[in-house]
Amino acid sequence: MFLGRNEEGGLRCVYHGWKFDTEGRAIEIPNLPPAQEEGFKQTVKAKSHRVEERNGLIWVYMGPRETPPPLPMLEATMMPIDDMQLAWAQRDCNWLQSLEGDIDTSHFGFLHAGHLDGNDFADDDLVRYTVVNRAPEYHAIETDWGTSYGAHRETSAGETYWRVANYLFPFWSQTPAPPFANNVHARAWVPMDDEPTMCVHLGWKGARGPARPTPPVPTARRSSASATPASPRAWGRSPITRRNISCRPTG
């Protein structure tokens, strides 16, 4: 079904032409005689999951709840697709290892700037403090949605340089990357199984460019092809399959 044709009301297998509706029920088995097809259809079912479309992205709920939880209300996930920058990357490690690496802000002075020292930066470049002092102190607070934390360092001007970031349940991170006024972004670390992890980065295209007054107003669009909703939100179902993808480094 990974290569299935998306036809009206369901997906059709390209091999034998079997067609399944959005609930995973077999509705057509054209390679069987009509006398056999009707009874056999009742014995066949494909796995299906609830989906919802918002701003050009399709979200899949794979859990057991009858009513899916609400979609994340993070600003980066609610922007119009034309204003959104998307990046996908597979990591060959456990999702918790990947998430911990993103949460740890002290690695910046080693991984990203380990070959530099303070003299390589302008005096007013805040990033220079990550290499002048590679061992920051931390302050963290617990919240209803996760944790907010900051790494702080004293500067030569007697001020304090903070790198503030967020971890949001269950696998979202927001890294301390300035400029804060327009850096709208979020990363999801989604486990594919016990090892490979899919990293999904969503960000505003204007975050790194010239300053703009405000990010675009978030909008939402619900799928018109969904089944009868169990809640005010328009959730439907879509049969999906899974395949293993190998993306191990070669050097």
N, C-alpha and C positions, 0 to 999 in steps of 0.2 A: 504493500500500500504506500510505501515511500514514494513510488513513482506513479501512484494512482492519478487518474484524470479527475479534475474537479468539475463535476457535472451538477446539474440542477438537483438540489436536495441531498447530495452525498458525493462519495468518492467511488470511482470505478477502477477495479484492478485491471491493469493493462495485459495481464497474462491470460486469464480466462473470462474477463468481462464481468466478474461479480461486482455488484454495486451495493454499498452500505450507506445507510442514512446517517444523520448527525448523532443518533443514539447508538450507532454501531450495529444496527439491525440489518440483516441481509434483505434487500428489497428486490433484487434481480439476480438470477443465476441463469444466464442465457445459454450456457452450454449443456443444460439438462433439458430433457423433454418436458413439456408443460405439465404432464401428469405427475412427474416426480418433483418438479421445481417447488411447488407450493409447500409441500410437506417438509422438504429438505431445508427450505429457508428458515424454518422455525428452530432448527438445530444449530445454526451458524450465527456467530456474533463476533464482531471485531471490538477491540478495546477502544473506548472513546473517552475524551476528557473535555471538561467545560472550557470554553474560550470566551474572551471578550476583546473587542478591538477598541483601542483608544489612540487617537492621533497617529494612525498609520502603523502602530505596533499591535501585534496579536499576543495577548497574554493567555497562558494555559494554566488551568488549575488541575493538579494531578492528585489532590488529596481526597479523603473519604467523606468530607462534609456534603450534606445535601444542598446547603446554601453556601456557595464559595465566600471566602473572606473578601473584604473590599480591596480594590487595587491600591497600591502604595500612593499616598498623597504627597509625594516628593516633587518639588517644583521641576526638577530635571525630567521627570517621567510624564509631565503634563503639558509640555510645550508642543506647539504644532510641529509636525514632522519636518517641514521645510526649514525650521529654525534649530533643529536638533542635529547634533553630530553623534553618530553611533560607531562604536568599535567593538569587535568581538575577538576574543583570544582564548585558546584552549591551553590550560596549564596541566602538565602531567604531575600533579600532586593533589593531595587531599584538600578539600575546600577550606578546612580550618587553617591549614598551613598557608594557603593563599591569602585568606582574610587577615590572619595575624601579620603577614608581611605588609599588607596595606595599612593596617592600623598603626604599626610601629613607625613613628615619624623620625626616629633617630637614625634610621638607615640612610636617610637622604645624604648626610655628610660623608658617607662611605661609598655607597653604591653609585649615586649620581654625581657626587662631587669629590670623590676620594682622591682624585688626581690634582686637585686644586688646593690653594691655601688662601688666606685672607687677602694677600696682595694681588690676587687675580680679580678682585671685585672692586667696583667703585665704592667709595665710602658710604654712599646712601643706598647701596644695594642690600636689602635685608637678608638675602640668601647667604651673604658672607658670614653671618653669625652661625650658620649650620656647620661651617668648616673651622671657624675660629674656636668654637666650643662644640665638640662632637659628642658631649655627654650632658644633655640637658636634664633638668629636673622636671617632674611631671605633677600635674594636678588633674584629677578626674572626678566627675560627678555622675551618679546614677540617675537615670530618667525613666519615665514610663515606657519610652520607646527604645532604650538602649543606654549608651553612655556618651557623654561629651567630655573631651579631654584636651589638655594643652601641654605642650612641652615649652618650658620657658628658660631663657638665658639672659644674663645681665650683659648689657652693651657697654662700650667704652664711654658712651655719653651719659652713663648713669641711669639709663632707661632699661626696660625689660622687653625683650623680643619674644613674642608668643607665636607658636604654631598650633592653632586650634583645629580640631577635627572631630568627626562624629562616627560612631558605630550605631547602626539602626537594625533592630531585629528584623528578620533572622540572619540576613547576610549582606546588608548594605553598608557601604562605607562612603564617607566624604572626606577627601584628603585636604590638608592645609596648603592650598595653592593660591597665592594672590594673583590678581587683585580681587579682594573680597566683594567689592561693590557689584561686580558682574560675573563672578565665577560661579555659574549655576551648573552643578554636575552631581552625579552619583554613580557608584559602581556596585554591581550585583555579582556575588561570587556563588554561582549556582552549581551544586554537585551534580555531575553526570552519573557517577557511581562512586565506589569507594576510593577511586584514585583521580581520574580526570575531572577537572573543574572548568566550567565555562565562565569567563569573565566578560561581563557586559558593561560597557561604559556609555553613559548617556550624558551629553553636555550641550550647553548652548553654544552655537557657532560664534557668537559675538564675544565669548568670554575672553579670548586672547587678543582680540582685535581692538580697534579704537573704542573708547568709552562710549556707551550708548545710554540714553536716559534710564531705561528700565528694560528688563527682559520682556519678551512677548507675553501677553496675557494667556494663561493656560486655558485650553479648551478640551472638550471631551466629545467623542463620537462613539455611539454604541452600534453594535453590529445589527444590521437589518435582517440578517439571515439566521438569527439565533432562534432557539426554541422558546416556548412560553416561559418567561422568567419566574423563578421561585422567589424573587425579591424585586424591589424597584429597579435594580440594575439589570441590564439586558445581557444575561449570560446565555450562550448557546453551547453546543457540543460539536466537536470535530474529531473524527477518527485520526489518530496519529500512530506512527510506528517509530521505533528507535533503531539507530544503527551505530556501530562503534566507529569512531574516527581516531586515527593515530596521527599525532602531530609532534612526535618526539624530536628533540634537537639533533642535528646531524654534525654539529661541530661548534 
